[in-house]
């Protein structure tokens, strides 16, 4: 297991305990070590959203979509964050991509 992955696991423990500042700090360390680690970008996005920093959460979610463009859950997360920001058109587009990916995967 990579060091970045181990740090992301530790970050998740803090996230689960609602210690969002620690989770954010650790997720940021993980993505600095491995900028392609999708699970760290996803966790960072969720922790930032929980802490109320929607702009940074969206940035992390957009990065996750770049890394994992074929993952419907990544697009769903981005859609949810866009909705929270009031960006309904963007949210609908991200949701449509997620739906297409889910349909493609179920064939």
N, C-alpha and C positions, 0 to 999 in steps of 0.2 A: 504494500500500500504506500502510495506517495505521501510525502510530508504534507502536501496541500490537502490531500484527501483526509488525513488524520486531523488536521486543523479544522476542516469543514465538519467532521464528525463532532469534534469538541464544541464547535460553534452551535451545532444543532442542539446539543445538550443545554446550552444557555438559552437558546430560542425556546425550547420546550418548557424551560423554567421561567419564561417571560423576562429573562434578563437580556433585553434587546440591545443595550449598548455593548455588552460583552460579545453577544452574537455578531453584531455588525463589525466590531473590531476584528474578530477572528475570521469571519467570512472575507473581509477585505485582505487579511493576510493570506488567506488561501488563494484568492484570485491573483494576488501579486506573485505568488509562487507558480501558479499554473492558470494562466488567463483563459485556458480552454476548458476549465473544469465547470461543466454545466451545473452540477449540483450545488456548487458554491455560489454561482451567480443567482440561482433560484433561491437559495437560502438568504442571500444578501437582499434580494428583492423583497422577500416576505418580511424579513426583519426590519428593513427600512420602512415598509408600509405600516407595520405594526407600531413603529415608533413615530409615525406621522409624517415622515419625509417622503411624500408621494412622488415628487420630482425625481429624487435619487432612486426611488424604487422603480419608477418607469425606466430610467436609464439602465439599471441593472437587468430589468426584464427584457428590454430591447437588445441588450448584449447577449442574453440567453437565447433569444430567438435567432440571432446571428450565428451563434454556436450550434444550436440544435434546431435548424429550420424545419425539420420533418417531425418534430415532437408536438402533437396537438396540445398537450398540457402547457407547454411554454407559451403558445399563442393564447390559450385560455387565460392564463395568469396575466398576460399583457392586456388582454381585453378587460379583465376585471379592474386592473389599475387605471386604464383609460376611463372606464366608467366612473370610478371614484374621483377622477379629475374633471369629470363633466365633458370629456372628449368622446361624445357618443358616436360620431361617425367613425372615428378611429377604432373605437371599441367594437363596433359592428364589423368592420373590416377584419380585425384580428379574430373575432369569433367565427367569421365565415371561413377564414383560413383553417382554423382549428377543426371546424366541421368537415371541410373537404379532406383534411388529413385523416380524420377519424374514419370517414367513409372509405377512403383509399385503403386504409389499414385493415378494414373489416372484409375486404373483397377476397 
